[in-house]
Amino acid sequence: ANRRCRGRGLSPAGGGGAHVRRQHGGGGRQAGQGGMPVPEGVWDRGCLYRRVCRYRGVPVPMLTHTCPCSPLLGRRRREAAEEEVEETPQEKKLRLAKQYLEELRQLEEERAEDEEELEPADLIGDRLKEDVLEQRGRLQRLVAKDVQPPDPARIRVLRGHQLPVTCLVISPDDRFIFSASKDGSLIKCKWEVDSGKRLCVVPGGKKGTEERHMGHASQVLCMAISSDGKYLATGDRSKLIMIWDAATCKRLHIFTGHRDAVSGLSFRKGTHQLYSASHDRCVKVWDVAENAYVETLFGHQDVITGLDSLSRECCVTAGGRDGTVRLWKIPEESQLVFSGHQGSIDCIQLINEEHMVSGADDGSLALWGLTKKKPLALARQAHGEQEAQGLQQPYWISAVAALRNSDLLATGSHSGSVKLWKCGEGFRKLEHLLDIPLVGFVNSLKFSAAGDFLVAGIGQEHRLGRWWRIKEAKNSICIIPLK
């Protein structure tokens, strides 16, 4: 009765002490007896909660604090919940848009303080235009024309792997480099201006010891890092995908399911969805946050040698000797087939959401648009020719890299140099810029997110086989500063 009276804004009936004894556990002279109304939200001296506190020896709440038994507290909670529910989807979108613009304004004002070039309003407008162009795959920052040849004396070499380096990735904040090799070891290095410091080494083990051993027990062929820098994924010849905590290098999970060597890995940007490619000719989708398998996609006629993805729910793969590059649309479970190389396509990289670059063992470098089935531009014998057993053969393209949303590309082979390329306007032309001398097989290339350095994984052998061996090469990681 007292509760109903309070709900209607009336004073409780006389003799409210009976209600108070039931609600607050009884005991002592209590408010509400003798027709006096019980003050809402005020602790009663005989409250059961205060008595339990005394019994357990914990601090007793002040009499002025709100009582958990109080109807006032329940009403406050209901009012707060109603306020949350009152926001419509349109109002939520508007609030989030204002919050995003405010964050952009603060970020661009900080940049403007350093550069002192544009007004904050212009900076926000330019940034929004860039975001729209990036989502549509039409953003192309023209940086290639300003790249200067690096000083060979400033190229730093980091040693640590016993066998050829096969793959590497750079953390999203450009502070760390992760590398792996044919010896099965995984090394995390801290990138510094003057020196490369090894922070973590996970040594490789013997075959059959995967469960007892922390690291891989066979050659590591590929690796990927999530866009938030939380997870690192590595794939090996033993058909295993291992998930690591990137901060501590602790192994979190092992995915099994491929029937042959895992040759390509990529996280979808902004998510923990992982795409994997294998020599078993299929692509698999995984949810790393839930340690779950999602689905398998089929289509290639030969081993898959490379894979890449960005923020859209799709990925691109290189199909080796089947001579095709494929775009996989995950929700539609469909694929687009591109052809243009004559030899085995060994490496692939997305430039933006609409363009990609690939390299093959016939020495050709191809620039693709996702709306055309043939290359937009093709450079044949990009690294020249070599004489092998009395025959002139082109140098294989063993690695490609693209500075995201720009016109700058890099390619690697065993020709003794890494080559930088410029994409022409509309991605319809490839122009050679300069050579960076490096001895050995360039098995992996990655640009930093800021574009101020390029990292190359060097080995005495090709990452997928032992067709040649360059004895004078060093199994190492080379950090090339760019201006």
Backbone torsions as a table, in degrees:
resi	resn	phi	psi	omega
1	ALA	NA	-47.1	178.4
2	ASN	-58.7	-40.8	-179.7
3	ARG	-63.1	-41.3	179.3
4	ARG	-66.0	-39.4	179.0
5	CYS	-62.0	-46.7	180.0
6	ARG	-61.9	-41.5	179.9
7	GLY	-59.3	-30.1	-179.8
8	ARG	-94.7	4.8	178.5
9	GLY	80.3	17.6	-178.9
10	LEU	-102.5	159.4	175.3
11	SER	-74.5	141.3	178.8
12	PRO	-62.2	152.9	-180.0
13	ALA	-66.4	158.6	176.1
14	GLY	-61.7	156.6	-177.6
15	GLY	75.2	26.7	-179.0
16	GLY	-69.8	-2.8	-179.1
17	GLY	-61.3	-29.7	179.2
18	ALA	-63.0	-42.3	178.4
19	HIS	-64.9	-42.2	-177.4
20	VAL	-63.4	-39.8	179.0
21	ARG	-62.4	-39.9	179.5
22	ARG	-68.7	-41.8	-172.7
23	GLN	-77.8	-38.1	-173.5
24	HIS	-108.0	12.6	170.5
25	GLY	87.9	1.1	175.4
26	GLY	73.4	179.6	175.7
27	GLY	96.3	127.8	174.2
28	GLY	76.2	172.7	176.1
29	ARG	-76.0	125.3	-171.9
30	GLN	-120.1	151.9	175.6
31	ALA	-64.1	146.7	178.5
32	GLY	101.8	-15.7	178.6
33	GLN	-77.9	150.0	177.7
34	GLY	69.9	27.8	175.4
35	GLY	84.1	0.6	178.8
36	MET	-78.8	129.4	179.7
37	PRO	-67.8	146.1	178.3
38	VAL	-81.9	121.6	179.0
39	PRO	-62.5	133.8	-177.9
40	GLU	-71.7	136.7	173.0
41	GLY	77.5	5.8	-178.1
42	VAL	-104.4	139.2	178.8
43	TRP	-66.5	136.2	172.6
44	ASP	-92.4	146.3	-176.7
45	ARG	-61.3	-29.4	-178.3
46	GLY	-99.8	16.9	-176.6
47	CYS	-58.6	136.6	-179.2
48	LEU	-59.1	-37.2	-177.8
49	TYR	-63.1	-42.0	178.5
50	ARG	-66.3	-36.7	179.9
51	ARG	-67.3	-39.0	177.4
52	VAL	-64.5	-39.0	178.3
53	CYS	-60.4	-44.8	178.7
54	ARG	-62.0	-41.3	-177.8
55	TYR	-63.3	-40.1	-177.2
56	ARG	-85.2	-6.9	177.7
57	GLY	78.8	21.7	178.5
58	VAL	-98.9	162.3	-179.0
59	PRO	-58.1	134.7	-178.7
60	VAL	-85.3	129.0	179.6
61	PRO	-60.8	149.1	176.7
62	MET	-65.3	154.1	179.4
63	LEU	-66.2	-22.1	-177.8
64	THR	-84.4	-8.3	-179.6
65	HIS	-75.8	155.7	-179.4
66	THR	-70.5	133.0	-179.1
67	CYS	-82.9	134.3	177.6
68	PRO	-62.5	-21.1	178.5
69	CYS	-81.2	-10.6	-169.5
70	SER	-70.8	138.3	174.6
71	PRO	-63.6	-28.2	-179.1
72	LEU	-60.8	-42.2	-179.8
73	LEU	-64.0	-42.1	178.6
74	GLY	-62.2	-39.4	179.5
75	ARG	-66.7	-38.5	178.0
76	ARG	-62.2	-41.6	178.9
77	ARG	-63.4	-41.4	179.8
78	ARG	-63.7	-42.5	-179.8
79	GLU	-63.0	-41.0	179.0
80	ALA	-63.3	-41.0	179.5
81	ALA	-65.5	-38.2	179.3
82	GLU	-65.3	-37.3	178.7
83	GLU	-63.2	-38.8	178.4
84	GLU	-65.6	-40.0	-177.2
85	VAL	-71.2	-27.9	-174.7
86	GLU	-64.3	-20.9	-178.3
87	GLU	-73.4	120.0	179.9
88	THR	-80.5	164.3	177.6
89	PRO	-57.3	-38.0	179.0
90	GLN	-65.0	-41.8	178.5
91	GLU	-64.8	-36.8	178.4
92	LYS	-65.3	-42.4	177.5
93	LYS	-60.7	-43.2	179.7
94	LEU	-63.2	-43.2	179.4
95	ARG	-62.6	-44.5	-179.5
96	LEU	-66.4	-36.4	178.1
97	ALA	-64.6	-43.1	177.7
98	LYS	-63.3	-40.0	179.2
99	GLN	-64.3	-41.2	178.8
100	TYR	-64.0	-43.7	179.3
101	LEU	-64.2	-37.6	178.7
102	GLU	-65.6	-41.1	176.8
103	GLU	-63.2	-42.5	177.4
104	LEU	-61.5	-42.9	-178.5
105	ARG	-60.9	-44.6	179.4
106	GLN	-63.9	-42.6	-179.3
107	LEU	-63.9	-45.8	-177.2
108	GLU	-72.6	-30.2	175.5
109	GLU	-65.4	-38.2	176.8
110	GLU	-63.2	-40.7	177.4
111	ARG	-66.4	-39.5	-178.5
112	ALA	-63.9	-33.6	177.7
113	GLU	-61.4	-35.3	179.0
114	ASP	-77.8	-42.5	-172.6
115	GLU	-91.2	-33.5	179.8
116	GLU	52.2	49.6	-178.0
117	GLU	-113.7	-49.3	-173.3
118	LEU	-119.9	160.9	174.5
119	GLU	-74.6	151.0	-179.9
120	PRO	-54.4	-38.5	-179.6
121	ALA	-62.5	-41.5	178.6
122	ASP	-65.0	-38.8	-179.8
123	LEU	-62.7	-43.4	180.0
124	ILE	-64.1	-43.5	178.7
125	GLY	-61.2	-43.8	179.0
126	ASP	-64.1	-39.3	-179.2
127	ARG	-65.7	-41.3	178.7
128	LEU	-64.1	-39.9	176.9
129	LYS	-62.0	-41.2	178.8
130	GLU	-61.9	-42.0	179.9
131	ASP	-61.6	-42.4	-179.9
132	VAL	-65.6	-45.2	179.6
133	LEU	-63.6	-37.4	-180.0
134	GLU	-65.0	-42.3	179.2
135	GLN	-64.9	-33.8	179.6
136	ARG	-83.8	-8.1	179.9
137	GLY	78.9	22.1	-177.3
138	ARG	-111.5	3.4	-179.3
139	LEU	-78.8	128.5	178.4
140	GLN	-139.9	99.4	177.3
141	ARG	-78.1	126.1	-176.0
142	LEU	-88.7	89.6	-177.8
143	VAL	-113.6	-17.3	-172.1
144	ALA	-62.1	-35.9	-175.3
145	LYS	-66.8	-19.2	-177.5
146	ASP	-98.1	-1.9	-177.4
147	VAL	-72.2	131.6	179.5
148	GLN	-104.6	149.4	177.5
149	PRO	-60.3	129.4	-179.5
150	PRO	-72.3	153.2	176.7
151	ASP	-77.1	119.2	-179.5
152	PRO	-56.1	-28.4	-179.6
153	ALA	-69.8	-20.6	-178.3
154	ARG	-93.0	-3.6	176.1
155	ILE	-74.1	120.6	-177.2
156	ARG	-98.7	138.6	-178.4
157	VAL	-112.7	124.3	179.1
158	LEU	-109.5	121.4	-179.4
159	ARG	-102.4	159.2	177.9
160	GLY	165.6	-30.5	179.1
161	HIS	-87.4	139.7	179.3
162	GLN	-81.1	-31.4	-178.6
163	LEU	-117.7	172.1	-174.5
164	PRO	-54.0	137.3	174.5
165	VAL	-70.9	129.5	-176.2
166	THR	-106.0	-28.5	-176.2
167	CYS	-158.9	158.0	176.4
168	LEU	-158.0	158.5	173.8
169	VAL	-140.7	158.7	176.4
170	ILE	-114.4	137.4	179.5
171	SER	-64.0	153.7	-176.2
172	PRO	-57.8	-28.4	179.7
173	ASP	-89.4	6.3	177.6
174	ASP	65.1	18.9	-177.7
175	ARG	-94.7	-27.4	-173.6
176	PHE	-127.1	149.4	174.0
177	ILE	-120.8	130.1	175.0
178	PHE	-110.7	134.1	-179.6
179	SER	-137.3	156.9	178.1
180	ALA	-144.1	164.0	-173.9
181	SER	-147.4	-176.1	179.4
182	LYS	-70.6	-16.3	177.4
183	ASP	-81.2	0.3	177.0
184	GLY	83.2	-2.0	-176.9
185	SER	-85.3	153.7	-179.5
186	LEU	-124.4	125.9	-175.8
187	ILE	-125.1	133.2	174.3
188	LYS	-109.6	121.9	-179.7
189	CYS	-114.4	146.5	174.1
190	LYS	-94.5	123.5	-178.1
191	TRP	-83.4	123.1	176.9
192	GLU	-128.1	161.7	-176.3
193	VAL	-64.0	-41.2	-173.8
194	ASP	-100.2	-30.7	-174.7
195	SER	-146.9	152.4	175.7
196	GLY	-103.3	117.6	-176.2
197	LYS	-105.5	127.1	178.2
198	ARG	-77.2	122.4	-178.3
199	LEU	-98.1	-33.6	-173.4
200	CYS	-151.3	135.3	177.1
201	VAL	-129.6	122.2	173.9
202	VAL	-108.5	103.6	-174.8
203	PRO	-71.3	153.1	175.7
204	GLY	-77.4	155.1	180.0
205	GLY	-118.3	-174.3	179.2
206	LYS	-85.2	155.9	-178.0
207	LYS	-60.7	135.0	179.8
208	GLY	93.6	-1.2	-178.3
209	THR	-108.3	21.2	-175.1
210	GLU	-59.9	-38.4	-177.0
211	GLU	-70.7	-38.7	-178.9
212	ARG	-85.5	-26.5	-173.7
213	HIS	-95.2	142.8	-178.3
214	MET	-70.2	-38.7	-173.3
215	GLY	-97.9	-165.8	-179.9
216	HIS	-78.7	153.1	178.9
217	ALA	-113.8	15.5	176.8
218	SER	-153.0	-178.8	-177.0
219	GLN	-62.3	129.6	174.8
220	VAL	-86.4	124.9	-174.9
221	LEU	-105.0	-22.4	-174.9
222	CYS	-155.9	159.6	176.7
223	MET	-156.0	159.4	179.4
224	ALA	-152.0	153.5	177.9
225	ILE	-126.8	141.9	-178.9
226	SER	-71.1	157.4	-174.0
227	SER	-68.1	-17.9	174.8
228	ASP	-94.4	2.0	177.0
229	GLY	73.7	13.9	-175.8
230	LYS	-85.5	-45.2	-174.5
231	TYR	-113.1	143.7	171.9
232	LEU	-120.5	134.1	179.0
233	ALA	-119.7	138.8	178.4
234	THR	-133.2	145.0	179.8
235	GLY	-126.7	145.2	-174.2
236	ASP	-130.9	179.9	179.7
237	ARG	-72.4	-14.7	179.8
238	SER	-87.1	16.8	174.5
239	LYS	73.6	13.5	-175.4
240	LEU	-103.1	145.9	169.8
241	ILE	-117.4	121.4	179.5
242	MET	-107.3	135.9	178.8
243	ILE	-106.4	130.8	-175.8
244	TRP	-123.5	152.5	167.0
245	ASP	-78.9	114.7	-174.0
246	ALA	-63.9	-28.3	-177.2
247	ALA	-74.9	-38.9	-173.7
248	THR	-110.4	-7.6	-174.8
249	CYS	60.1	28.9	176.8
250	LYS	-92.1	134.0	180.0
251	ARG	-74.2	131.5	-176.8
252	LEU	-103.9	-36.9	-173.7
253	HIS	-162.0	158.9	174.1
254	ILE	-125.4	124.0	174.4
255	PHE	-95.5	130.7	174.1
256	THR	-121.2	154.1	-179.8
257	GLY	155.4	-31.6	175.9
258	HIS	-71.2	150.0	-177.8
259	ARG	-104.0	4.9	176.6
260	ASP	-153.9	-176.3	-175.2
261	ALA	-55.2	138.2	176.2
262	VAL	-85.1	119.2	-171.1
263	SER	-113.9	-9.1	-179.8
264	GLY	-152.6	139.0	178.7
265	LEU	-140.1	145.6	175.2
266	SER	-160.9	135.0	173.1
267	PHE	-88.8	138.4	171.7
268	ARG	-68.6	130.6	-175.0
269	LYS	-60.6	132.8	178.8
270	GLY	83.3	0.7	-178.8
271	THR	-136.9	178.6	173.1
272	HIS	-110.4	25.0	175.0
273	GLN	-82.3	128.7	-174.7
274	LEU	-114.7	133.7	173.5
275	TYR	-106.9	138.1	178.3
276	SER	-131.6	144.9	177.0
277	ALA	-124.8	154.3	-172.3
278	SER	-144.9	165.4	172.8
279	HIS	-70.3	-7.6	175.2
280	ASP	-81.8	7.6	172.1
281	ARG	73.6	18.2	179.0
282	CYS	-126.2	160.3	176.2
283	VAL	-113.8	132.8	178.9
284	LYS	-118.1	150.0	178.9
285	VAL	-115.6	133.9	-177.6
286	TRP	-130.4	152.0	171.1
287	ASP	-108.7	104.3	-173.1
288	VAL	-70.5	-37.3	-178.4
289	ALA	-62.2	-31.8	-179.3
290	GLU	-102.3	1.4	-176.1
291	ASN	53.0	46.7	-171.6
292	ALA	-126.5	145.9	170.9
293	TYR	-85.7	139.7	-177.4
294	VAL	-108.4	-62.0	-178.1
295	GLU	-162.5	170.5	178.8
296	THR	-125.7	139.8	179.2
297	LEU	-119.9	137.1	-178.2
298	PHE	-120.1	153.5	176.4
299	GLY	168.8	-37.5	-178.0
300	HIS	-68.4	148.8	-179.8
301	GLN	-100.1	-3.8	177.9
302	ASP	-144.1	178.5	-176.9
303	VAL	-59.0	142.3	175.4
304	ILE	-87.7	129.4	-173.9
305	THR	-107.9	-13.3	-179.3
306	GLY	-161.6	158.0	-177.2
307	LEU	-152.9	147.4	176.1
308	ASP	-153.8	158.6	178.5
309	SER	-156.1	162.6	174.2
310	LEU	-127.5	-139.0	-171.9
311	SER	-84.7	-22.2	176.9
312	ARG	-70.5	158.7	-178.8
313	GLU	-83.4	64.7	178.0
314	CYS	-157.7	165.6	178.4
315	CYS	-145.4	161.7	177.7
316	VAL	-119.1	146.6	-178.2
317	THR	-135.3	153.5	174.0
318	ALA	-106.3	129.2	-169.9
319	GLY	-99.3	22.7	175.7
320	GLY	59.5	-128.7	-173.5
321	ARG	-79.0	-4.0	173.7
322	ASP	-76.8	-5.4	171.4
323	GLY	71.5	16.8	-176.9
324	THR	-122.7	151.0	166.2
325	VAL	-109.0	137.2	-176.1
326	ARG	-127.1	140.5	172.5
327	LEU	-105.2	120.8	-177.5
328	TRP	-101.9	119.8	175.3
329	LYS	-95.3	106.0	-169.7
330	ILE	-65.1	-51.2	-176.6
331	PRO	-61.8	-39.4	-178.6
332	GLU	-81.4	-11.3	-175.6
333	GLU	53.5	44.4	179.3
334	SER	-127.0	171.3	-178.0
335	GLN	-146.9	149.7	173.3
336	LEU	-111.1	138.9	-175.4
337	VAL	-111.2	129.1	178.4
338	PHE	-119.3	141.0	178.8
339	SER	-140.5	147.6	-178.4
340	GLY	178.7	-23.5	177.1
341	HIS	-82.7	152.2	176.8
342	GLN	-93.8	-26.9	-176.5
343	GLY	-108.8	-161.6	179.4
344	SER	-76.4	126.0	179.9
345	ILE	-83.8	115.0	-170.6
346	ASP	-104.5	-16.8	-176.0
347	CYS	-152.5	151.3	-177.2
348	ILE	-152.2	148.8	179.9
349	GLN	-153.4	136.8	174.6
350	LEU	-81.6	135.9	175.3
351	ILE	-88.7	-47.3	172.3
352	ASN	-148.2	-165.7	-174.8
353	GLU	-70.5	-12.1	-175.7
354	GLU	-121.8	-5.1	-175.9
355	HIS	-137.8	151.2	-179.9
356	MET	-148.7	165.9	179.1
357	VAL	-131.5	145.1	179.8
358	SER	-141.3	156.3	177.8
359	GLY	-131.1	150.3	-175.3
360	ALA	-133.1	169.5	-178.4
361	ASP	-80.6	0.4	170.7
362	ASP	-88.6	8.7	177.5
363	GLY	82.7	4.5	-176.2
364	SER	-91.9	147.2	177.1
365	LEU	-120.5	124.8	-173.9
366	ALA	-120.0	139.9	176.8
367	LEU	-111.8	126.1	-172.1
368	TRP	-120.2	148.9	165.0
369	GLY	-110.7	139.9	-173.5
370	LEU	-71.0	-5.5	178.1
371	THR	-101.2	-2.1	-179.6
372	LYS	-121.2	137.6	-178.0
373	LYS	-83.0	-13.6	178.4
374	LYS	-112.1	156.1	-178.0
375	PRO	-62.8	143.7	173.9
376	LEU	-73.6	-32.2	177.6
377	ALA	-148.9	145.9	-177.9
378	LEU	-140.8	123.1	176.2
379	ALA	-107.8	112.9	-179.8
380	ARG	-86.2	147.6	-179.2
381	GLN	47.2	54.6	-174.2
382	ALA	-61.5	-30.3	179.7
383	HIS	-109.6	15.0	178.2
384	GLY	84.8	-165.2	-176.9
385	GLU	-122.4	156.3	175.8
386	GLN	-126.1	157.2	176.7
387	GLU	-100.9	117.4	-179.4
388	ALA	-130.5	118.0	179.0
389	GLN	55.1	42.4	177.5
390	GLY	77.5	6.2	-179.0
391	LEU	-118.4	147.3	175.0
392	GLN	-89.3	117.4	-179.9
393	GLN	-126.8	145.1	178.6
394	PRO	-72.6	150.4	173.3
395	TYR	-69.6	133.1	178.9
396	TRP	-66.3	143.4	170.0
397	ILE	-87.8	110.5	-174.4
398	SER	-100.7	-13.7	179.8
399	ALA	-156.3	142.7	172.7
400	VAL	-132.2	151.4	176.4
401	ALA	-144.8	148.6	178.4
402	ALA	-132.6	134.1	170.9
403	LEU	-76.2	116.0	-170.6
404	ARG	-52.9	136.4	176.0
405	ASN	56.4	36.1	178.9
406	SER	-136.7	-173.1	179.0
407	ASP	-110.8	20.7	-176.2
408	LEU	-108.5	128.5	178.5
409	LEU	-126.4	159.4	173.7
410	ALA	-137.4	143.1	177.3
411	THR	-131.6	150.4	179.7
412	GLY	-130.7	151.0	177.3
413	SER	-150.6	-156.8	172.7
414	HIS	-114.6	29.2	-178.1
415	SER	-83.2	-3.2	179.4
416	GLY	99.1	6.1	179.7
417	SER	-157.6	155.5	168.6
418	VAL	-100.1	133.7	-177.6
419	LYS	-107.6	137.6	173.9
420	LEU	-102.9	140.8	-175.6
421	TRP	-129.3	153.3	175.0
422	LYS	-113.6	131.4	174.3
423	CYS	-85.6	128.4	178.8
424	GLY	-69.4	175.8	-178.5
425	GLU	-61.1	132.7	-178.5
426	GLY	73.8	14.0	179.8
427	PHE	56.5	34.0	-177.2
428	ARG	-107.7	9.8	-178.7
429	LYS	-152.5	144.3	176.3
430	LEU	-116.9	123.7	179.5
431	GLU	-119.9	129.1	177.5
432	HIS	-74.8	130.8	-178.2
433	LEU	-98.4	-61.5	-174.9
434	LEU	-161.3	165.4	178.2
435	ASP	-112.0	141.9	174.7
436	ILE	-117.0	114.3	-174.7
437	PRO	-67.5	125.3	175.4
438	LEU	-148.0	127.6	-177.8
439	VAL	-94.2	129.4	177.1
440	GLY	122.0	179.3	176.3
441	PHE	-79.6	122.8	175.0
442	VAL	-87.2	99.5	-174.3
443	ASN	-90.2	-15.5	-179.6
444	SER	-156.4	141.8	177.5
445	LEU	-135.9	138.5	176.4
446	LYS	-147.0	133.7	171.1
447	PHE	-86.9	146.8	171.1
448	SER	-69.4	159.2	-178.1
449	ALA	-62.0	-34.9	-179.7
450	ALA	-82.2	-13.7	180.0
451	GLY	79.3	14.1	-177.5
452	ASP	-92.4	-4.3	172.1
453	PHE	-155.7	158.3	179.2
454	LEU	-123.8	134.1	-178.8
455	VAL	-113.3	132.5	-179.8
456	ALA	-121.7	134.6	173.7
457	GLY	-96.5	117.3	-172.4
458	ILE	-108.8	141.5	176.2
459	GLY	-143.7	162.9	175.8
460	GLN	-77.7	-15.6	-179.0
461	GLU	-132.0	161.0	173.4
462	HIS	-65.6	147.6	-174.3
463	ARG	-66.1	-24.8	-175.7
464	LEU	-101.4	-4.0	-178.0
465	GLY	-170.6	-170.3	-177.3
466	ARG	-129.0	47.4	-176.9
467	TRP	-70.2	-35.9	176.8
468	TRP	-133.6	164.0	174.3
469	ARG	-141.8	123.0	178.4
470	ILE	-102.7	101.9	-171.9
471	LYS	-67.5	-32.9	-177.3
472	GLU	-76.2	-9.4	178.8
473	ALA	-77.3	156.3	178.1
474	LYS	-115.6	132.8	176.7
475	ASN	-72.1	104.6	-169.5
476	SER	-159.3	176.7	173.0
477	ILE	-114.5	128.9	-179.6
478	CYS	-111.4	126.3	177.5
479	ILE	-103.8	115.8	-174.9
480	ILE	-107.9	111.1	178.1
481	PRO	-71.9	140.6	-179.8
482	LEU	-119.7	141.0	175.2
483	LYS	-122.2	NA	NA
